[in-house]
């Protein structure tokens, strides 16, 4: 069942998709850009459903044969590209799955829609093969791609594509959803909302993961008294991140660091406990808020930003982790009185 109403937030994007479908004037290629688990695939399918809907009224109607076929997952003119490998989309995937197939007219609809998920996995050659179709698409063809990164796409592909960014869902909407639909108590909903940063899928993953609590424990243990940890201790902590598979764990650790110090900064400037994520560690949060100066908090948030930039430019996770932990340890403190 593909229903725009089931997607929380993204009002502008949903309205835009419906408007395109209702106007009957569509482009040949779209690229939906958003984080992992941000609902891109659902959006792509809802969009395809609206574009294919046969109703004279508002699309998608949910009642016509086309809408029903979409919901049943067997629309003959909406094709999700299958790939031979999981990690990459290769030139043959595009040639066989798209270029050779797209020349065949739609089965019964006016349009023939291809959905390419995770388009960032397309190799350069695959993108160049796709470009051939984008340069001269058949009039009935629409290609809807989803990707976590528009930067992974060739400029030549991007220039022939309408980019549709998925925006973060407002925190309050995520919090409400967790409490209402997943029956999570408010103080826990606050925690997951803070970590999800506008990604509802991620919030749900966190809420149902048993590992989250463990990683939280680990992060808290590390951050408590980090100022006294020796260089070699921090080095040992950072070392496991050299494993590529641990990259997402490091991202999680960065989230914990960000929220831990944000809590302390909020407490330092307001003296209030409500709204803090690490409320159960309030004694430590108070201590940290006293010890670190405002400039020190700035040092930490700058170091977090810098870490992200370094990861984007492919500096090894181990090195980034090492530098970040040292920056956090050595941030500016309040003068002792
Ligand atoms: Zn319909």
Boltz pocket constraint, residues with backbone or C-beta under 6 A from the ligand:
constraints:
  - pocket:
      binder: B
      contacts: [[A, 49], [A, 52], [A, 53], [A, 54], [A, 55], [A, 60], [A, 61], [A, 62], [A, 63], [A, 64], [A, 65], [A, 66], [A, 67]]
      max_distance: 6.0
